[in-house]
Amino acid sequence: MFELLGAASLPEISLPAAANLLGLTERGAVSTFEVLERASLIEQHVPGRWRMHDLIQLYAAQQARKIQPTIHQEVALDRLVYFYLHSAHSADRVINPRRPPIEISSPGSSCRPLSFSDPVKARDWFGSELACLRSVQVLAVESGRCHRAAWQLTWAMDTYQYRQGYLHERIAAWRSALAAAQTEGDAVALIMVHRLFGHAYTRVGKHTKATTHLRQALNLAEEIADDFGQAQVHYTLTKAWEEKGETRRALEHAMSALRIFQNLNDATWEANALSMVGLYSARLGNHQEARTFCQKSLSLCRHNNERQGEAQALSNLGYVGELAAQPNEALSYYRQALDLFRILGHVYYEANSLDCLGRVSFSINDLGQARAAWEGALLIYQDQGRQADCDRIKRKLRELG
């Protein structure tokens, strides 16, 4: 058991994960940990989580390579990979239930993953397990046996990483996922991986890399006549061109996405596309038209209980009000969006909403509210490593004196 824990090479391990790795009940895993703890080979540094010293873990891994039968290690490590894949998939479905699902690989009868029904508990699990999830994703890639599980694990933890603002970590995960998907050769998987890899690059301002991956995704989707895939790529391209400041190109892709989603009768994605069309219409000065699109999006989201889309529509309506020189309307919508993003645990957009509130408050000379909002945004931007946003907010705060 000591050797298998070394072979897994996790920064720490929980009781359910250890039970799956070792092929034991949780009670059996606890008994094993007690033996190892008495020998000072492992420690329970927080309740329910154990870790090894780096040198001890290295020695355990070396012993595993010398002593453990290869098939024994492979079976144990595969159980660990599928435990994390299915647990993460269950957690993601709770925190982002409207996300188009994927069909994940079977866990096998000996794997006992966790299941979630409470979004708060799901987010807490991701928070405690994220470092292990990243390690297991690398393990799945390097094993050479779990290519499909590797990109699916990246998909499963992507919502949480994006909402928490782990932007560079997302890029690393999708880079590994792309290598795994290319090995597997599944065209639909490659469309999805290129699209989300492109989105990850968009969020760190790497426009050329983002559009390269998004064009590859769009070409693949067109080749296999995947209408839904094409629409999703057009939708993601709007964000790439938005970051570049190319509003008209962003609007063209938003309109293309909207037409396809409407033809597919996909109300959730139609609402998302309506919101984006409204956003770019506002930037081009068509404020009333923009408001109409965003209000249609808001109505659809509320009808379908699509809370993330609702938050985004509220934020875009705030932006329309801001551009239309209606600050009170803008503040009302931005505050509603902020409240909803906080409920969803979407810290990335929480920071953006605070930033917007600061901007509008400053415009009406409510300097105290502007400072409070910008200071809140700055703390999150710093945590997320969004340096350009940090520098911009610091300049704003200096203007306030």
C-alpha positions as CSV (number, residue, x, y, z in Angstrom):
1,M,0.0,0.0,0.0
2,F,2.9,2.3,0.8
3,E,4.3,1.7,-2.7
4,L,1.0,2.4,-4.5
5,L,0.7,5.7,-2.6
6,G,4.1,6.5,-3.9
7,A,3.3,5.5,-7.4
8,A,0.2,7.7,-7.4
9,S,2.5,10.7,-6.6
10,L,-0.3,13.0,-5.3
11,P,0.4,16.1,-3.2
12,E,-2.0,14.6,-0.6
13,I,-4.9,12.1,-0.6
14,S,-8.4,11.9,0.9
15,L,-9.9,8.8,2.4
16,P,-12.3,8.0,-0.5
17,A,-9.5,8.5,-3.1
18,A,-7.1,6.3,-1.1
19,A,-9.8,3.6,-0.8
20,N,-10.2,3.5,-4.6
21,L,-6.5,3.5,-5.2
22,L,-5.9,0.6,-2.8
23,G,-9.1,-1.3,-3.7
24,L,-10.2,-1.3,-0.1
25,T,-13.2,-0.1,1.9
26,E,-12.7,3.2,3.7
27,R,-12.3,1.4,7.0
28,G,-9.6,-0.8,5.4
29,A,-7.8,2.3,4.1
30,V,-7.9,3.9,7.6
31,S,-6.3,0.8,9.1
32,T,-3.6,1.0,6.4
33,F,-3.0,4.7,7.2
34,E,-2.7,3.9,10.9
35,V,0.1,1.4,10.2
36,L,2.0,3.9,8.0
37,E,1.5,6.7,10.5
38,R,3.0,4.6,13.3
39,A,6.0,4.1,11.1
40,S,6.2,7.9,10.4
41,L,5.8,7.2,6.6
42,I,2.7,9.3,6.3
43,E,0.8,12.0,8.2
44,Q,-2.8,13.2,8.5
45,H,-2.0,16.9,8.2
46,V,-5.7,17.9,8.2
47,P,-8.7,15.7,9.2
48,G,-9.4,13.2,6.5
49,R,-6.4,14.0,4.3
50,W,-2.9,12.4,4.4
51,R,0.4,13.3,2.8
52,M,4.0,11.9,2.5
53,H,7.2,13.9,2.8
54,D,8.6,14.4,-0.7
55,L,11.6,12.2,-0.1
56,I,9.5,9.4,1.4
57,Q,7.1,9.6,-1.6
58,L,10.1,9.4,-4.0
59,Y,11.4,6.3,-2.2
60,A,7.9,4.7,-2.2
61,A,7.6,5.3,-6.0
62,Q,11.1,3.8,-6.5
63,Q,10.1,0.7,-4.5
64,A,6.9,0.4,-6.5
65,R,8.9,0.3,-9.8
66,K,11.2,-2.4,-8.3
67,I,8.7,-4.6,-6.5
68,Q,5.1,-4.0,-7.6
69,P,3.9,-6.1,-10.6
70,T,3.2,-3.7,-13.5
71,I,-0.4,-4.9,-13.9
72,H,-1.0,-4.4,-10.2
73,Q,0.1,-0.7,-10.4
74,E,-1.9,-0.1,-13.6
75,V,-5.1,-1.5,-12.2
76,A,-4.7,0.6,-9.0
77,L,-3.8,3.8,-10.8
78,D,-6.7,3.4,-13.3
79,R,-9.1,3.1,-10.4
80,L,-7.8,6.4,-9.0
81,V,-8.1,8.1,-12.4
82,Y,-11.7,7.0,-12.8
83,F,-12.6,7.8,-9.2
84,Y,-11.5,11.4,-9.8
85,L,-13.1,11.6,-13.3
86,H,-16.5,10.4,-12.2
87,S,-16.5,12.4,-8.9
88,A,-15.4,15.6,-10.8
89,H,-18.1,15.0,-13.5
90,S,-20.8,14.7,-10.8
91,A,-19.6,17.8,-9.1
92,D,-19.5,19.8,-12.3
93,R,-23.0,18.7,-13.3
94,V,-24.2,20.2,-10.0
95,I,-22.4,23.6,-10.2
96,N,-23.1,24.0,-14.0
97,P,-26.2,21.9,-14.7
98,R,-27.1,23.6,-18.0
99,R,-23.7,22.8,-19.6
100,P,-24.0,20.4,-22.5
101,P,-23.0,17.1,-21.1
102,I,-20.4,14.6,-22.4
103,E,-20.6,10.8,-22.2
104,I,-17.7,9.8,-19.9
105,S,-15.8,6.5,-19.8
106,S,-17.2,3.8,-17.6
107,P,-15.5,3.6,-14.1
108,G,-15.6,-0.2,-13.8
109,S,-17.2,-2.2,-11.0
110,S,-14.3,-1.8,-8.6
111,C,-14.4,2.1,-8.7
112,R,-16.6,3.9,-6.2
113,P,-16.7,7.6,-7.1
114,L,-18.5,10.3,-5.1
115,S,-21.8,11.8,-6.2
116,F,-23.0,15.3,-5.4
117,S,-26.4,17.1,-5.2
118,D,-25.4,20.2,-3.3
119,P,-23.5,22.9,-5.4
120,V,-21.8,24.3,-2.3
121,K,-20.4,20.9,-1.3
122,A,-19.4,20.3,-4.9
123,R,-17.5,23.6,-5.0
124,D,-15.9,22.8,-1.7
125,W,-14.8,19.4,-3.0
126,F,-13.2,21.0,-6.1
127,G,-11.4,23.4,-3.8
128,S,-9.9,20.7,-1.7
129,E,-9.1,18.3,-4.5
130,L,-8.0,20.7,-7.3
131,A,-4.3,20.0,-6.9
132,C,-4.9,16.3,-6.9
133,L,-7.2,16.6,-9.9
134,R,-4.4,18.3,-11.8
135,S,-1.9,15.6,-10.8
136,V,-4.3,12.8,-11.8
137,Q,-4.9,14.4,-15.2
138,V,-1.1,14.3,-15.8
139,L,-1.1,10.7,-14.5
140,A,-3.8,9.8,-17.0
141,V,-1.9,11.3,-19.9
142,E,1.4,9.8,-19.0
143,S,0.0,6.3,-18.4
144,G,-0.7,5.9,-22.1
145,R,-3.9,4.0,-21.3
146,C,-6.4,6.7,-20.3
147,H,-6.3,9.2,-23.1
148,R,-10.1,9.6,-23.2
149,A,-10.3,9.9,-19.4
150,A,-7.5,12.6,-19.5
151,W,-9.4,15.0,-21.7
152,Q,-12.7,14.3,-20.0
153,L,-11.1,15.0,-16.6
154,T,-10.0,18.4,-18.0
155,W,-13.5,19.1,-19.2
156,A,-14.9,18.1,-15.8
157,M,-12.8,20.5,-13.8
158,D,-12.9,23.4,-16.4
159,T,-16.0,25.1,-15.0
160,Y,-14.5,25.4,-11.5
161,Q,-11.1,26.5,-12.8
162,Y,-12.6,29.2,-15.0
163,R,-15.0,30.5,-12.3
164,Q,-12.2,30.7,-9.8
165,G,-9.9,32.5,-12.3
166,Y,-7.2,29.8,-12.5
167,L,-6.5,31.0,-16.0
168,H,-2.9,29.7,-16.6
169,E,-3.7,26.4,-15.0
170,R,-6.6,26.0,-17.5
171,I,-4.1,26.4,-20.4
172,A,-1.8,23.8,-19.0
173,A,-4.7,21.4,-18.5
174,W,-6.1,21.9,-22.0
175,R,-2.6,21.5,-23.5
176,S,-2.4,18.0,-22.0
177,A,-6.0,17.3,-23.0
178,L,-5.3,18.2,-26.6
179,A,-2.4,15.7,-26.8
180,A,-4.7,13.0,-25.3
181,A,-7.6,13.8,-27.7
182,Q,-5.3,13.8,-30.7
183,T,-4.0,10.3,-29.7
184,E,-7.6,9.1,-29.4
185,G,-8.6,10.7,-32.8
186,D,-12.3,11.4,-31.9
187,A,-13.3,14.4,-34.1
188,V,-16.1,15.6,-31.8
189,A,-13.8,15.5,-28.8
190,L,-11.1,17.4,-30.8
191,I,-13.7,20.1,-31.7
192,M,-14.5,20.6,-28.0
193,V,-10.9,20.5,-26.9
194,H,-9.7,23.0,-29.5
195,R,-12.7,25.3,-28.6
196,L,-12.1,25.3,-24.9
197,F,-8.3,25.6,-25.4
198,G,-9.0,28.6,-27.5
199,H,-11.3,30.1,-24.8
200,A,-8.5,29.6,-22.2
201,Y,-6.1,31.5,-24.4
202,T,-8.6,34.2,-24.9
203,R,-8.9,34.8,-21.2
204,V,-5.1,35.5,-20.8
205,G,-5.0,37.8,-23.9
206,K,-3.3,35.4,-26.3
207,H,-5.4,36.3,-29.3
208,T,-3.3,34.6,-32.0
209,K,-3.2,31.3,-30.2
210,A,-6.8,31.5,-29.3
211,T,-8.0,32.1,-32.8
212,T,-5.7,29.4,-34.2
213,H,-7.4,26.8,-32.0
214,L,-10.9,28.2,-32.6
215,R,-10.4,28.1,-36.4
216,Q,-9.2,24.5,-36.1
217,A,-12.3,23.7,-34.1
218,L,-14.6,25.4,-36.6
219,N,-13.0,23.7,-39.6
220,L,-13.4,20.3,-37.9
221,A,-17.1,21.0,-37.1
222,E,-17.8,22.1,-40.7
223,E,-16.1,19.0,-42.0
224,I,-18.3,16.6,-40.1
225,A,-21.4,18.8,-40.4
226,D,-21.6,19.3,-36.6
227,D,-24.1,22.2,-36.4
228,F,-24.1,22.5,-32.6
229,G,-20.3,22.4,-32.6
230,Q,-20.1,25.1,-35.2
231,A,-22.5,27.3,-33.1
232,Q,-20.5,26.8,-30.0
233,V,-17.3,27.8,-31.8
234,H,-18.9,30.9,-33.2
235,Y,-20.0,31.8,-29.7
236,T,-16.5,31.4,-28.4
237,L,-15.0,33.4,-31.2
238,T,-17.1,36.3,-30.1
239,K,-15.1,36.4,-26.9
240,A,-11.8,36.2,-28.8
241,W,-12.6,39.1,-31.1
242,E,-14.1,41.1,-28.1
243,E,-10.7,40.8,-26.3
244,K,-9.0,42.0,-29.4
245,G,-11.4,45.1,-29.6
246,E,-12.9,43.9,-32.9
247,T,-16.5,44.5,-32.0
248,R,-18.0,44.1,-35.5
249,R,-16.3,40.8,-36.0
250,A,-17.5,39.7,-32.6
251,L,-21.1,40.6,-33.5
252,E,-20.9,38.7,-36.8
253,H,-19.9,35.5,-34.9
254,A,-22.6,36.2,-32.3
255,M,-25.2,36.4,-35.0
256,S,-24.0,33.2,-36.7
257,A,-24.2,31.4,-33.3
258,L,-27.7,32.8,-32.7
259,R,-29.0,31.7,-36.1
260,I,-27.7,28.1,-35.6
261,F,-29.0,27.8,-32.0
262,Q,-32.4,29.1,-33.1
263,N,-32.5,26.5,-35.9
264,L,-31.6,23.8,-33.4
265,N,-34.3,25.0,-31.0
266,D,-31.7,25.2,-28.2
267,A,-33.3,27.7,-25.8
268,T,-30.3,27.8,-23.4
269,W,-27.7,28.6,-25.9
270,E,-30.1,30.9,-27.9
271,A,-30.4,33.0,-24.7
272,N,-26.6,33.1,-24.4
273,A,-26.2,34.2,-28.0
274,L,-28.9,36.8,-27.6
275,S,-27.0,38.3,-24.7
276,M,-23.8,38.5,-26.7
277,V,-25.6,40.1,-29.7
278,G,-27.0,42.7,-27.3
279,L,-23.6,43.4,-25.8
280,Y,-21.9,44.1,-29.1
281,S,-24.9,46.0,-30.5
282,A,-24.5,48.3,-27.5
283,R,-20.8,48.8,-28.2
284,L,-21.7,49.9,-31.7
285,G,-24.1,52.5,-30.4
286,N,-27.4,50.6,-31.0
287,H,-28.6,50.9,-27.4
288,Q,-32.3,50.2,-27.8
289,E,-31.7,47.3,-30.0
290,A,-29.1,46.0,-27.6
291,R,-31.6,46.3,-24.6
292,T,-34.2,44.3,-26.6
293,F,-31.8,41.5,-27.3
294,C,-30.5,41.4,-23.6
295,Q,-34.1,41.5,-22.2
296,K,-35.1,38.6,-24.5
297,S,-32.1,36.7,-23.2
298,L,-33.0,37.5,-19.6
299,S,-36.5,36.3,-20.1
300,L,-35.4,33.0,-21.7
301,C,-32.9,32.4,-18.9
302,R,-35.4,32.9,-16.2
303,H,-38.0,30.8,-17.9
304,N,-35.5,27.9,-18.1
305,N,-33.8,28.5,-14.7
306,E,-30.5,29.2,-16.4
307,R,-28.8,31.2,-13.7
308,Q,-25.4,31.8,-15.2
309,G,-27.0,33.0,-18.4
310,E,-29.3,35.2,-16.3
311,A,-26.3,36.7,-14.5
312,Q,-24.6,37.4,-17.8
313,A,-27.8,39.0,-19.3
314,L,-28.1,41.2,-16.2
315,S,-24.5,42.3,-16.5
316,N,-24.9,43.1,-20.2
317,L,-28.1,45.1,-19.4
318,G,-26.0,47.0,-16.9
319,Y,-23.5,47.7,-19.7
320,V,-26.3,48.9,-22.0
321,G,-27.5,51.3,-19.3
322,E,-24.0,52.6,-18.7
323,L,-23.4,53.3,-22.4
324,A,-26.8,54.9,-22.7
325,A,-25.9,57.3,-19.9
326,Q,-28.4,55.8,-17.5
327,P,-26.2,55.2,-14.5
328,N,-29.0,54.2,-12.0
329,E,-30.2,51.6,-14.4
330,A,-26.7,50.4,-14.9
331,L,-26.0,50.2,-11.1
332,S,-29.2,48.2,-10.5
333,Y,-28.4,45.6,-13.1
334,Y,-24.7,45.3,-12.2
335,R,-25.7,44.7,-8.5
336,Q,-28.2,42.0,-9.5
337,A,-25.5,40.4,-11.6
338,L,-22.9,40.6,-8.8
339,D,-25.3,38.9,-6.3
340,L,-26.0,36.1,-8.7
341,F,-22.4,35.5,-9.7
342,R,-21.6,35.3,-6.0
343,I,-24.3,32.7,-5.5
344,L,-22.9,30.7,-8.4
345,G,-19.4,30.9,-7.0
346,H,-18.2,32.5,-10.3
347,V,-15.4,34.6,-8.8
348,Y,-14.0,35.5,-12.3
349,Y,-17.2,37.5,-13.1
350,E,-17.6,38.6,-9.5
351,A,-14.5,40.7,-10.0
352,N,-15.7,42.0,-13.4
353,S,-19.0,43.1,-11.8
354,L,-17.2,44.9,-9.0
355,D,-15.0,46.6,-11.6
356,C,-18.1,47.8,-13.5
357,L,-19.8,49.0,-10.3
358,G,-16.7,51.0,-9.5
359,R,-16.7,52.5,-13.0
360,V,-20.3,53.7,-12.9
361,S,-20.0,54.9,-9.3
362,F,-17.0,57.0,-10.3
363,S,-18.9,58.4,-13.2
364,I,-21.6,59.8,-10.9
365,N,-19.0,61.0,-8.4
366,D,-19.9,58.4,-5.7
367,L,-16.2,58.1,-4.9
368,G,-16.7,56.0,-1.7
369,Q,-18.7,53.4,-3.5
370,A,-16.2,53.5,-6.4
371,R,-13.3,52.9,-4.1
372,A,-15.0,50.0,-2.2
373,A,-15.9,48.3,-5.5
374,W,-12.5,48.7,-7.1
375,E,-10.7,47.5,-4.0
376,G,-12.9,44.4,-4.0
377,A,-12.2,43.8,-7.6
378,L,-8.4,44.4,-7.1
379,L,-8.2,41.7,-4.4
380,I,-9.7,39.1,-6.7
381,Y,-7.7,40.2,-9.7
382,Q,-4.5,39.8,-7.7
383,D,-5.6,36.3,-6.5
384,Q,-6.2,35.3,-10.1
385,G,-3.0,36.8,-11.5
386,R,-4.8,39.1,-13.9
387,Q,-2.0,41.6,-14.0
388,A,-3.3,44.0,-16.7
389,D,-6.6,44.4,-14.7
390,C,-4.6,44.9,-11.5
391,D,-2.6,47.7,-13.1
392,R,-5.6,49.4,-14.5
393,I,-7.5,49.3,-11.1
394,K,-4.4,50.6,-9.3
395,R,-4.3,53.6,-11.6
396,K,-8.0,54.2,-10.9
397,L,-7.5,54.1,-7.2
398,R,-4.6,56.5,-7.4
399,E,-6.9,58.9,-9.3
400,L,-9.2,58.8,-6.2
401,G,-6.3,59.9,-4.0
